[in-house]
Amino acid sequence: MTCPYCGRGTLVRDTRDIPYVYRGESVLIEKVTGRFCDACNEVVPDDMDAQRLIKTMLKFNKKVDIEKQCACVMCAQNKEGTPE
Ligand SMILES: [Zn+2]
């Protein structure tokens, strides 16, 4: 199967820890099973792990947002405009 992200690489089935970066902060999402591209390192996770992956990422995003919270008007407006 060809990678849907770069269209060049081949997807290889594997279980790996996936590093995720948001606003300069990184986290390692452990033991994600799916198909990994050998060219661009993108991953197409299995359905079960995709759910967990998204949940973990959103949780991490929120944590980073809180840590990097800025009190300026622009940020306050953005926050209100971004629902859960
Ligand atoms: Zn790829």
PDB file of the backbone (N, CA, C, O) and the ligand in Angstrom, with CONECT records:
HET     ZN  A 101       1
ATOM      1  N   MET A   1       0.848  -1.199   0.000  1.00  0.00           N
ATOM      2  CA  MET A   1       0.000   0.000   0.000  1.00  0.00           C
ATOM      3  C   MET A   1       0.878   1.242   0.000  1.00  0.00           C
ATOM      4  O   MET A   1       1.860   1.324   0.738  1.00  0.00           O
ATOM      5  N   THR A   2       0.513   2.206  -0.835  1.00  0.00           N
ATOM      6  CA  THR A   2       1.286   3.442  -0.923  1.00  0.00           C
ATOM      7  C   THR A   2       0.802   4.440   0.121  1.00  0.00           C
ATOM      8  O   THR A   2      -0.386   4.502   0.436  1.00  0.00           O
ATOM      9  N   CYS A   3       1.724   5.205   0.641  1.00  0.00           N
ATOM     10  CA  CYS A   3       1.409   6.180   1.680  1.00  0.00           C
ATOM     11  C   CYS A   3       0.458   7.259   1.155  1.00  0.00           C
ATOM     12  O   CYS A   3       0.708   7.850   0.105  1.00  0.00           O
ATOM     13  N   PRO A   4      -0.641   7.517   1.891  1.00  0.00           N
ATOM     14  CA  PRO A   4      -1.587   8.555   1.454  1.00  0.00           C
ATOM     15  C   PRO A   4      -1.073   9.967   1.708  1.00  0.00           C
ATOM     16  O   PRO A   4      -1.630  10.930   1.181  1.00  0.00           O
ATOM     17  N   TYR A   5      -0.024  10.098   2.505  1.00  0.00           N
ATOM     18  CA  TYR A   5       0.486  11.418   2.846  1.00  0.00           C
ATOM     19  C   TYR A   5       1.483  11.928   1.819  1.00  0.00           C
ATOM     20  O   TYR A   5       1.362  13.056   1.340  1.00  0.00           O
ATOM     21  N   CYS A   6       2.465  11.106   1.477  1.00  0.00           N
ATOM     22  CA  CYS A   6       3.513  11.570   0.570  1.00  0.00           C
ATOM     23  C   CYS A   6       3.387  10.925  -0.814  1.00  0.00           C
ATOM     24  O   CYS A   6       3.956  11.417  -1.789  1.00  0.00           O
ATOM     25  N   GLY A   7       2.634   9.817  -0.893  1.00  0.00           N
ATOM     26  CA  GLY A   7       2.419   9.171  -2.183  1.00  0.00           C
ATOM     27  C   GLY A   7       3.648   8.472  -2.743  1.00  0.00           C
ATOM     28  O   GLY A   7       3.625   7.968  -3.865  1.00  0.00           O
ATOM     29  N   ARG A   8       4.717   8.443  -1.964  1.00  0.00           N
ATOM     30  CA  ARG A   8       5.955   7.817  -2.436  1.00  0.00           C
ATOM     31  C   ARG A   8       6.300   6.580  -1.624  1.00  0.00           C
ATOM     32  O   ARG A   8       6.710   5.552  -2.163  1.00  0.00           O
ATOM     33  N   GLY A   9       6.122   6.708  -0.298  1.00  0.00           N
ATOM     34  CA  GLY A   9       6.571   5.647   0.583  1.00  0.00           C
ATOM     35  C   GLY A   9       5.645   4.441   0.584  1.00  0.00           C
ATOM     36  O   GLY A   9       4.534   4.481   0.055  1.00  0.00           O
ATOM     37  N   THR A  10       6.133   3.370   1.192  1.00  0.00           N
ATOM     38  CA  THR A  10       5.344   2.167   1.355  1.00  0.00           C
ATOM     39  C   THR A  10       4.979   2.028   2.815  1.00  0.00           C
ATOM     40  O   THR A  10       5.807   2.261   3.696  1.00  0.00           O
ATOM     41  N   LEU A  11       3.731   1.646   3.073  1.00  0.00           N
ATOM     42  CA  LEU A  11       3.290   1.498   4.452  1.00  0.00           C
ATOM     43  C   LEU A  11       3.648   0.110   4.971  1.00  0.00           C
ATOM     44  O   LEU A  11       3.384  -0.910   4.335  1.00  0.00           O
ATOM     45  N   VAL A  12       4.261   0.116   6.155  1.00  0.00           N
ATOM     46  CA  VAL A  12       4.683  -1.124   6.781  1.00  0.00           C
ATOM     47  C   VAL A  12       3.964  -1.266   8.113  1.00  0.00           C
ATOM     48  O   VAL A  12       3.921  -0.331   8.913  1.00  0.00           O
ATOM     49  N   ARG A  13       3.396  -2.452   8.344  1.00  0.00           N
ATOM     50  CA  ARG A  13       2.671  -2.666   9.584  1.00  0.00           C
ATOM     51  C   ARG A  13       3.627  -2.833  10.752  1.00  0.00           C
ATOM     52  O   ARG A  13       4.581  -3.607  10.684  1.00  0.00           O
ATOM     53  N   ASP A  14       3.357  -2.095  11.829  1.00  0.00           N
ATOM     54  CA  ASP A  14       4.278  -2.133  12.957  1.00  0.00           C
ATOM     55  C   ASP A  14       3.601  -1.545  14.195  1.00  0.00           C
ATOM     56  O   ASP A  14       2.516  -0.970  14.109  1.00  0.00           O
ATOM     57  N   THR A  15       4.253  -1.696  15.335  1.00  0.00           N
ATOM     58  CA  THR A  15       3.806  -1.034  16.556  1.00  0.00           C
ATOM     59  C   THR A  15       4.959  -0.195  17.053  1.00  0.00           C
ATOM     60  O   THR A  15       6.039  -0.708  17.346  1.00  0.00           O
ATOM     61  N   ARG A  16       4.725   1.091  17.147  1.00  0.00           N
ATOM     62  CA  ARG A  16       5.810   2.001  17.539  1.00  0.00           C
ATOM     63  C   ARG A  16       5.309   3.063  18.500  1.00  0.00           C
ATOM     64  O   ARG A  16       4.108   3.295  18.636  1.00  0.00           O
ATOM     65  N   ASP A  17       6.274   3.707  19.167  1.00  0.00           N
ATOM     66  CA  ASP A  17       5.963   4.887  19.961  1.00  0.00           C
ATOM     67  C   ASP A  17       6.019   6.084  19.010  1.00  0.00           C
ATOM     68  O   ASP A  17       6.989   6.257  18.272  1.00  0.00           O
ATOM     69  N   ILE A  18       4.982   6.896  19.037  1.00  0.00           N
ATOM     70  CA  ILE A  18       4.915   8.017  18.105  1.00  0.00           C
ATOM     71  C   ILE A  18       5.152   9.338  18.832  1.00  0.00           C
ATOM     72  O   ILE A  18       4.429   9.669  19.771  1.00  0.00           O
ATOM     73  N   PRO A  19       6.148  10.082  18.407  1.00  0.00           N
ATOM     74  CA  PRO A  19       6.358  11.398  18.998  1.00  0.00           C
ATOM     75  C   PRO A  19       5.349  12.379  18.408  1.00  0.00           C
ATOM     76  O   PRO A  19       5.117  12.393  17.199  1.00  0.00           O
ATOM     77  N   TYR A  20       4.763  13.185  19.260  1.00  0.00           N
ATOM     78  CA  TYR A  20       3.803  14.176  18.801  1.00  0.00           C
ATOM     79  C   TYR A  20       4.220  15.539  19.314  1.00  0.00           C
ATOM     80  O   TYR A  20       4.530  15.697  20.494  1.00  0.00           O
ATOM     81  N   VAL A  21       4.227  16.531  18.425  1.00  0.00           N
ATOM     82  CA  VAL A  21       4.677  17.865  18.807  1.00  0.00           C
ATOM     83  C   VAL A  21       3.543  18.860  18.631  1.00  0.00           C
ATOM     84  O   VAL A  21       2.886  18.887  17.591  1.00  0.00           O
ATOM     85  N   TYR A  22       3.321  19.666  19.637  1.00  0.00           N
ATOM     86  CA  TYR A  22       2.312  20.720  19.574  1.00  0.00           C
ATOM     87  C   TYR A  22       2.870  21.975  20.212  1.00  0.00           C
ATOM     88  O   TYR A  22       3.259  21.966  21.380  1.00  0.00           O
ATOM     89  N   ARG A  23       2.909  23.052  19.450  1.00  0.00           N
ATOM     90  CA  ARG A  23       3.429  24.337  19.932  1.00  0.00           C
ATOM     91  C   ARG A  23       4.803  24.196  20.588  1.00  0.00           C
ATOM     92  O   ARG A  23       5.092  24.835  21.599  1.00  0.00           O
ATOM     93  N   GLY A  24       5.629  23.361  20.002  1.00  0.00           N
ATOM     94  CA  GLY A  24       7.000  23.225  20.489  1.00  0.00           C
ATOM     95  C   GLY A  24       7.169  22.256  21.647  1.00  0.00           C
ATOM     96  O   GLY A  24       8.290  21.970  22.067  1.00  0.00           O
ATOM     97  N   GLU A  25       6.045  21.747  22.166  1.00  0.00           N
ATOM     98  CA  GLU A  25       6.106  20.760  23.243  1.00  0.00           C
ATOM     99  C   GLU A  25       5.892  19.388  22.622  1.00  0.00           C
ATOM    100  O   GLU A  25       5.070  19.223  21.721  1.00  0.00           O
ATOM    101  N   SER A  26       6.644  18.401  23.115  1.00  0.00           N
ATOM    102  CA  SER A  26       6.480  17.083  22.512  1.00  0.00           C
ATOM    103  C   SER A  26       6.096  16.046  23.558  1.00  0.00           C
ATOM    104  O   SER A  26       6.396  16.176  24.745  1.00  0.00           O
ATOM    105  N   VAL A  27       5.423  15.014  23.069  1.00  0.00           N
ATOM    106  CA  VAL A  27       4.998  13.923  23.921  1.00  0.00           C
ATOM    107  C   VAL A  27       5.176  12.637  23.113  1.00  0.00           C
ATOM    108  O   VAL A  27       5.120  12.648  21.884  1.00  0.00           O
ATOM    109  N   LEU A  28       5.389  11.538  23.822  1.00  0.00           N
ATOM    110  CA  LEU A  28       5.540  10.267  23.130  1.00  0.00           C
ATOM    111  C   LEU A  28       4.278   9.437  23.364  1.00  0.00           C
ATOM    112  O   LEU A  28       3.943   9.114  24.503  1.00  0.00           O
ATOM    113  N   ILE A  29       3.599   9.103  22.302  1.00  0.00           N
ATOM    114  CA  ILE A  29       2.409   8.272  22.423  1.00  0.00           C
ATOM    115  C   ILE A  29       2.851   6.825  22.209  1.00  0.00           C
ATOM    116  O   ILE A  29       3.300   6.439  21.130  1.00  0.00           O
ATOM    117  N   GLU A  30       2.709   6.055  23.263  1.00  0.00           N
ATOM    118  CA  GLU A  30       3.325   4.733  23.264  1.00  0.00           C
ATOM    119  C   GLU A  30       2.507   3.665  22.546  1.00  0.00           C
ATOM    120  O   GLU A  30       1.276   3.671  22.548  1.00  0.00           O
ATOM    121  N   LYS A  31       3.247   2.757  21.938  1.00  0.00           N
ATOM    122  CA  LYS A  31       2.698   1.528  21.373  1.00  0.00           C
ATOM    123  C   LYS A  31       1.481   1.726  20.475  1.00  0.00           C
ATOM    124  O   LYS A  31       0.401   1.189  20.724  1.00  0.00           O
ATOM    125  N   VAL A  32       1.691   2.503  19.439  1.00  0.00           N
ATOM    126  CA  VAL A  32       0.629   2.703  18.459  1.00  0.00           C
ATOM    127  C   VAL A  32       0.796   1.674  17.345  1.00  0.00           C
ATOM    128  O   VAL A  32       1.854   1.570  16.723  1.00  0.00           O
ATOM    129  N   THR A  33      -0.275   0.918  17.110  1.00  0.00           N
ATOM    130  CA  THR A  33      -0.237  -0.086  16.056  1.00  0.00           C
ATOM    131  C   THR A  33      -0.908   0.473  14.809  1.00  0.00           C
ATOM    132  O   THR A  33      -1.994   1.049  14.876  1.00  0.00           O
ATOM    133  N   GLY A  34      -0.258   0.299  13.693  1.00  0.00           N
ATOM    134  CA  GLY A  34      -0.827   0.790  12.447  1.00  0.00           C
ATOM    135  C   GLY A  34       0.158   0.566  11.313  1.00  0.00           C
ATOM    136  O   GLY A  34       1.058  -0.269  11.405  1.00  0.00           O
ATOM    137  N   ARG A  35      -0.031   1.328  10.243  1.00  0.00           N
ATOM    138  CA  ARG A  35       0.874   1.200   9.108  1.00  0.00           C
ATOM    139  C   ARG A  35       1.739   2.450   9.032  1.00  0.00           C
ATOM    140  O   ARG A  35       1.242   3.576   8.997  1.00  0.00           O
ATOM    141  N   PHE A  36       3.023   2.225   9.008  1.00  0.00           N
ATOM    142  CA  PHE A  36       3.989   3.319   9.033  1.00  0.00           C
ATOM    143  C   PHE A  36       4.644   3.497   7.675  1.00  0.00           C
ATOM    144  O   PHE A  36       5.019   2.522   7.022  1.00  0.00           O
ATOM    145  N   CYS A  37       4.779   4.749   7.253  1.00  0.00           N
ATOM    146  CA  CYS A  37       5.417   5.046   5.974  1.00  0.00           C
ATOM    147  C   CYS A  37       6.929   4.998   6.144  1.00  0.00           C
ATOM    148  O   CYS A  37       7.474   5.543   7.104  1.00  0.00           O
ATOM    149  N   ASP A  38       7.598   4.343   5.206  1.00  0.00           N
ATOM    150  CA  ASP A  38       9.055   4.251   5.308  1.00  0.00           C
ATOM    151  C   ASP A  38       9.731   5.475   4.689  1.00  0.00           C
ATOM    152  O   ASP A  38      10.954   5.600   4.745  1.00  0.00           O
ATOM    153  N   ALA A  39       8.948   6.373   4.104  1.00  0.00           N
ATOM    154  CA  ALA A  39       9.538   7.571   3.491  1.00  0.00           C
ATOM    155  C   ALA A  39       9.347   8.810   4.363  1.00  0.00           C
ATOM    156  O   ALA A  39      10.313   9.513   4.662  1.00  0.00           O
ATOM    157  N   CYS A  40       8.111   9.079   4.770  1.00  0.00           N
ATOM    158  CA  CYS A  40       7.858  10.332   5.498  1.00  0.00           C
ATOM    159  C   CYS A  40       7.541  10.091   6.970  1.00  0.00           C
ATOM    160  O   CYS A  40       7.341  11.045   7.723  1.00  0.00           O
ATOM    161  N   ASN A  41       7.492   8.808   7.392  1.00  0.00           N
ATOM    162  CA  ASN A  41       7.245   8.467   8.795  1.00  0.00           C
ATOM    163  C   ASN A  41       5.843   8.808   9.293  1.00  0.00           C
ATOM    164  O   ASN A  41       5.595   8.812  10.498  1.00  0.00           O
ATOM    165  N   GLU A  42       4.934   9.092   8.375  1.00  0.00           N
ATOM    166  CA  GLU A  42       3.558   9.291   8.799  1.00  0.00           C
ATOM    167  C   GLU A  42       2.985   7.927   9.182  1.00  0.00           C
ATOM    168  O   GLU A  42       3.493   6.882   8.777  1.00  0.00           O
ATOM    169  N   VAL A  43       1.914   7.968   9.972  1.00  0.00           N
ATOM    170  CA  VAL A  43       1.324   6.703  10.386  1.00  0.00           C
ATOM    171  C   VAL A  43      -0.173   6.704  10.101  1.00  0.00           C
ATOM    172  O   VAL A  43      -0.861   7.704  10.305  1.00  0.00           O
ATOM    173  N   VAL A  44      -0.659   5.570   9.628  1.00  0.00           N
ATOM    174  CA  VAL A  44      -2.088   5.351   9.490  1.00  0.00           C
ATOM    175  C   VAL A  44      -2.444   4.342  10.573  1.00  0.00           C
ATOM    176  O   VAL A  44      -2.296   3.136  10.370  1.00  0.00           O
ATOM    177  N   PRO A  45      -2.920   4.832  11.737  1.00  0.00           N
ATOM    178  CA  PRO A  45      -3.145   3.930  12.862  1.00  0.00           C
ATOM    179  C   PRO A  45      -4.367   3.030  12.661  1.00  0.00           C
ATOM    180  O   PRO A  45      -5.291   3.371  11.922  1.00  0.00           O
ATOM    181  N   ASP A  46      -4.354   1.890  13.327  1.00  0.00           N
ATOM    182  CA  ASP A  46      -5.531   1.029  13.344  1.00  0.00           C
ATOM    183  C   ASP A  46      -6.677   1.779  14.014  1.00  0.00           C
ATOM    184  O   ASP A  46      -6.453   2.693  14.808  1.00  0.00           O
ATOM    185  N   ASP A  47      -7.903   1.386  13.686  1.00  0.00           N
ATOM    186  CA  ASP A  47      -9.078   2.091  14.212  1.00  0.00           C
ATOM    187  C   ASP A  47      -9.030   2.250  15.722  1.00  0.00           C
ATOM    188  O   ASP A  47      -9.280   3.332  16.255  1.00  0.00           O
ATOM    189  N   MET A  48      -8.705   1.155  16.408  1.00  0.00           N
ATOM    190  CA  MET A  48      -8.678   1.187  17.870  1.00  0.00           C
ATOM    191  C   MET A  48      -7.663   2.193  18.391  1.00  0.00           C
ATOM    192  O   MET A  48      -7.941   2.960  19.314  1.00  0.00           O
ATOM    193  N   ASP A  49      -6.485   2.176  17.785  1.00  0.00           N
ATOM    194  CA  ASP A  49      -5.431   3.070  18.232  1.00  0.00           C
ATOM    195  C   ASP A  49      -5.641   4.492  17.734  1.00  0.00           C
ATOM    196  O   ASP A  49      -5.164   5.442  18.354  1.00  0.00           O
ATOM    197  N   ALA A  50      -6.346   4.646  16.626  1.00  0.00           N
ATOM    198  CA  ALA A  50      -6.615   5.988  16.103  1.00  0.00           C
ATOM    199  C   ALA A  50      -7.406   6.793  17.126  1.00  0.00           C
ATOM    200  O   ALA A  50      -7.123   7.968  17.358  1.00  0.00           O
ATOM    201  N   GLN A  51      -8.393   6.153  17.732  1.00  0.00           N
ATOM    202  CA  GLN A  51      -9.203   6.799  18.762  1.00  0.00           C
ATOM    203  C   GLN A  51      -8.322   7.275  19.910  1.00  0.00           C
ATOM    204  O   GLN A  51      -8.406   8.422  20.350  1.00  0.00           O
ATOM    205  N   ARG A  52      -7.482   6.373  20.380  1.00  0.00           N
ATOM    206  CA  ARG A  52      -6.607   6.674  21.507  1.00  0.00           C
ATOM    207  C   ARG A  52      -5.625   7.787  21.130  1.00  0.00           C
ATOM    208  O   ARG A  52      -5.341   8.688  21.920  1.00  0.00           O
ATOM    209  N   LEU A  53      -5.122   7.696  19.913  1.00  0.00           N
ATOM    210  CA  LEU A  53      -4.153   8.676  19.419  1.00  0.00           C
ATOM    211  C   LEU A  53      -4.768  10.069  19.422  1.00  0.00           C
ATOM    212  O   LEU A  53      -4.166  11.023  19.916  1.00  0.00           O
ATOM    213  N   ILE A  54      -5.962  10.177  18.871  1.00  0.00           N
ATOM    214  CA  ILE A  54      -6.631  11.480  18.786  1.00  0.00           C
ATOM    215  C   ILE A  54      -6.926  12.008  20.182  1.00  0.00           C
ATOM    216  O   ILE A  54      -6.703  13.183  20.473  1.00  0.00           O
ATOM    217  N   LYS A  55      -7.429  11.128  21.044  1.00  0.00           N
ATOM    218  CA  LYS A  55      -7.735  11.534  22.413  1.00  0.00           C
ATOM    219  C   LYS A  55      -6.491  12.044  23.119  1.00  0.00           C
ATOM    220  O   LYS A  55      -6.516  13.085  23.776  1.00  0.00           O
ATOM    221  N   THR A  56      -5.397  11.296  22.975  1.00  0.00           N
ATOM    222  CA  THR A  56      -4.146  11.678  23.622  1.00  0.00           C
ATOM    223  C   THR A  56      -3.651  13.020  23.100  1.00  0.00           C
ATOM    224  O   THR A  56      -3.193  13.869  23.865  1.00  0.00           O
ATOM    225  N   MET A  57      -3.751  13.200  21.777  1.00  0.00           N
ATOM    226  CA  MET A  57      -3.301  14.449  21.171  1.00  0.00           C
ATOM    227  C   MET A  57      -4.130  15.627  21.659  1.00  0.00           C
ATOM    228  O   MET A  57      -3.579  16.671  22.007  1.00  0.00           O
ATOM    229  N   LEU A  58      -5.449  15.470  21.688  1.00  0.00           N
ATOM    230  CA  LEU A  58      -6.322  16.557  22.117  1.00  0.00           C
ATOM    231  C   LEU A  58      -6.066  16.920  23.573  1.00  0.00           C
ATOM    232  O   LEU A  58      -6.040  18.092  23.949  1.00  0.00           O
ATOM    233  N   LYS A  59      -5.878  15.876  24.385  1.00  0.00           N
ATOM    234  CA  LYS A  59      -5.604  16.090  25.797  1.00  0.00           C
ATOM    235  C   LYS A  59      -4.295  16.855  25.967  1.00  0.00           C
ATOM    236  O   LYS A  59      -4.186  17.772  26.781  1.00  0.00           O
ATOM    237  N   PHE A  60      -3.319  16.451  25.181  1.00  0.00           N
ATOM    238  CA  PHE A  60      -2.012  17.099  25.241  1.00  0.00           C
ATOM    239  C   PHE A  60      -2.111  18.550  24.756  1.00  0.00           C
ATOM    240  O   PHE A  60      -1.529  19.451  25.360  1.00  0.00           O
ATOM    241  N   ASN A  61      -2.848  18.767  23.668  1.00  0.00           N
ATOM    242  CA  ASN A  61      -3.045  20.125  23.156  1.00  0.00           C
ATOM    243  C   ASN A  61      -3.616  21.028  24.243  1.00  0.00           C
ATOM    244  O   ASN A  61      -3.168  22.157  24.440  1.00  0.00           O
ATOM    245  N   LYS A  62      -4.604  20.506  24.932  1.00  0.00           N
ATOM    246  CA  LYS A  62      -5.276  21.283  25.963  1.00  0.00           C
ATOM    247  C   LYS A  62      -4.306  21.624  27.091  1.00  0.00           C
ATOM    248  O   LYS A  62      -4.267  22.751  27.585  1.00  0.00           O
ATOM    249  N   LYS A  63      -3.526  20.620  27.481  1.00  0.00           N
ATOM    250  CA  LYS A  63      -2.550  20.800  28.553  1.00  0.00           C
ATOM    251  C   LYS A  63      -1.541  21.880  28.159  1.00  0.00           C
ATOM    252  O   LYS A  63      -1.220  22.759  28.959  1.00  0.00           O
ATOM    253  N   VAL A  64      -1.048  21.809  26.928  1.00  0.00           N
ATOM    254  CA  VAL A  64      -0.068  22.791  26.464  1.00  0.00           C
ATOM    255  C   VAL A  64      -0.709  24.174  26.384  1.00  0.00           C
ATOM    256  O   VAL A  64      -0.092  25.175  26.749  1.00  0.00           O
ATOM    257  N   ASP A  65      -1.948  24.222  25.903  1.00  0.00           N
ATOM    258  CA  ASP A  65      -2.654  25.504  25.806  1.00  0.00           C
ATOM    259  C   ASP A  65      -2.753  26.162  27.175  1.00  0.00           C
ATOM    260  O   ASP A  65      -2.545  27.367  27.315  1.00  0.00           O
ATOM    261  N   ILE A  66      -3.069  25.367  28.167  1.00  0.00           N
ATOM    262  CA  ILE A  66      -3.196  25.895  29.523  1.00  0.00           C
ATOM    263  C   ILE A  66      -1.843  26.378  30.031  1.00  0.00           C
ATOM    264  O   ILE A  66      -1.730  27.447  30.632  1.00  0.00           O
ATOM    265  N   GLU A  67      -0.804  25.555  29.770  1.00  0.00           N
ATOM    266  CA  GLU A  67       0.536  25.921  30.225  1.00  0.00           C
ATOM    267  C   GLU A  67       1.030  27.200  29.560  1.00  0.00           C
ATOM    268  O   GLU A  67       1.713  28.016  30.178  1.00  0.00           O
ATOM    269  N   LYS A  68       0.675  27.357  28.299  1.00  0.00           N
ATOM    270  CA  LYS A  68       1.169  28.504  27.543  1.00  0.00           C
ATOM    271  C   LYS A  68       0.151  29.632  27.493  1.00  0.00           C
ATOM    272  O   LYS A  68       0.265  30.559  26.690  1.00  0.00           O
ATOM    273  N   GLN A  69      -0.820  29.540  28.343  1.00  0.00           N
ATOM    274  CA  GLN A  69      -1.900  30.511  28.333  1.00  0.00           C
ATOM    275  C   GLN A  69      -1.390  31.948  28.344  1.00  0.00           C
ATOM    276  O   GLN A  69      -0.510  32.312  29.124  1.00  0.00           O
ATOM    277  N   CYS A  70      -1.946  32.722  27.489  1.00  0.00           N
ATOM    278  CA  CYS A  70      -1.585  34.119  27.402  1.00  0.00           C
ATOM    279  C   CYS A  70      -2.821  34.940  27.741  1.00  0.00           C
ATOM    280  O   CYS A  70      -3.932  34.610  27.326  1.00  0.00           O
ATOM    281  N   ALA A  71      -2.621  35.992  28.485  1.00  0.00           N
ATOM    282  CA  ALA A  71      -3.762  36.773  28.978  1.00  0.00           C
ATOM    283  C   ALA A  71      -4.174  37.882  28.019  1.00  0.00           C
ATOM    284  O   ALA A  71      -5.098  38.638  28.316  1.00  0.00           O
ATOM    285  N   CYS A  72      -3.516  37.992  26.892  1.00  0.00           N
ATOM    286  CA  CYS A  72      -3.832  39.098  25.991  1.00  0.00           C
ATOM    287  C   CYS A  72      -5.217  38.938  25.364  1.00  0.00           C
ATOM    288  O   CYS A  72      -5.774  37.840  25.341  1.00  0.00           O
ATOM    289  N   VAL A  73      -5.759  40.028  24.862  1.00  0.00           N
ATOM    290  CA  VAL A  73      -7.121  40.042  24.324  1.00  0.00           C
ATOM    291  C   VAL A  73      -7.273  39.076  23.152  1.00  0.00           C
ATOM    292  O   VAL A  73      -8.272  38.364  23.053  1.00  0.00           O
ATOM    293  N   MET A  74      -6.291  39.056  22.277  1.00  0.00           N
ATOM    294  CA  MET A  74      -6.341  38.182  21.108  1.00  0.00           C
ATOM    295  C   MET A  74      -6.536  36.725  21.512  1.00  0.00           C
ATOM    296  O   MET A  74      -7.389  36.022  20.970  1.00  0.00           O
ATOM    297  N   CYS A  75      -5.732  36.288  22.471  1.00  0.00           N
ATOM    298  CA  CYS A  75      -5.800  34.902  22.917  1.00  0.00           C
ATOM    299  C   CYS A  75      -7.127  34.607  23.591  1.00  0.00           C
ATOM    300  O   CYS A  75      -7.704  33.536  23.403  1.00  0.00           O
ATOM    301  N   ALA A  76      -7.603  35.548  24.367  1.00  0.00           N
ATOM    302  CA  ALA A  76      -8.869  35.372  25.051  1.00  0.00           C
ATOM    303  C   ALA A  76      -9.986  35.198  24.034  1.00  0.00           C
ATOM    304  O   ALA A  76     -10.887  34.380  24.219  1.00  0.00           O
ATOM    305  N   GLN A  77      -9.919  35.974  22.962  1.00  0.00           N
ATOM    306  CA  GLN A  77     -10.934  35.869  21.912  1.00  0.00           C
ATOM    307  C   GLN A  77     -10.850  34.526  21.210  1.00  0.00           C
ATOM    308  O   GLN A  77     -11.862  33.876  20.949  1.00  0.00           O
ATOM    309  N   ASN A  78      -9.631  34.127  20.913  1.00  0.00           N
ATOM    310  CA  ASN A  78      -9.446  32.836  20.248  1.00  0.00           C
ATOM    311  C   ASN A  78      -9.995  31.703  21.078  1.00  0.00           C
ATOM    312  O   ASN A  78     -10.600  30.766  20.557  1.00  0.00           O
ATOM    313  N   LYS A  79      -9.780  31.798  22.368  1.00  0.00           N
ATOM    314  CA  LYS A  79     -10.238  30.741  23.269  1.00  0.00           C
ATOM    315  C   LYS A  79     -11.755  30.622  23.225  1.00  0.00           C
ATOM    316  O   LYS A  79     -12.308  29.524  23.163  1.00  0.00           O
ATOM    317  N   GLU A  80     -12.415  31.778  23.258  1.00  0.00           N
ATOM    318  CA  GLU A  80     -13.874  31.755  23.229  1.00  0.00           C
ATOM    319  C   GLU A  80     -14.393  31.209  21.914  1.00  0.00           C
ATOM    320  O   GLU A  80     -15.438  30.561  21.861  1.00  0.00           O
ATOM    321  N   GLY A  81     -13.642  31.482  20.845  1.00  0.00           N
ATOM    322  CA  GLY A  81     -14.077  31.029  19.529  1.00  0.00           C
ATOM    323  C   GLY A  81     -13.776  29.580  19.244  1.00  0.00           C
ATOM    324  O   GLY A  81     -14.166  29.055  18.201  1.00  0.00           O
ATOM    325  N   THR A  82     -13.083  28.923  20.165  1.00  0.00           N
ATOM    326  CA  THR A  82     -12.740  27.521  19.943  1.00  0.00           C
ATOM    327  C   THR A  82     -13.491  26.627  20.919  1.00  0.00           C
ATOM    328  O   THR A  82     -13.088  26.480  22.073  1.00  0.00           O
ATOM    329  N   PRO A  83     -14.574  26.036  20.457  1.00  0.00           N
ATOM    330  CA  PRO A  83     -15.329  25.145  21.342  1.00  0.00           C
ATOM    331  C   PRO A  83     -14.580  23.848  21.597  1.00  0.00           C
ATOM    332  O   PRO A  83     -13.624  23.524  20.891  1.00  0.00           O
ATOM    333  N   GLU A  84     -15.006  23.127  22.581  1.00  0.00           N
ATOM    334  CA  GLU A  84     -14.390  21.859  22.974  1.00  0.00           C
ATOM    335  C   GLU A  84     -14.047  20.968  21.802  1.00  0.00           C
ATOM    336  O   GLU A  84     -13.523  19.871  21.994  1.00  0.00           O
TER     337      GLU A  84
HETATM  338 ZN    ZN A 101       4.705   8.772   3.345  1.00  0.00          ZN2+
END
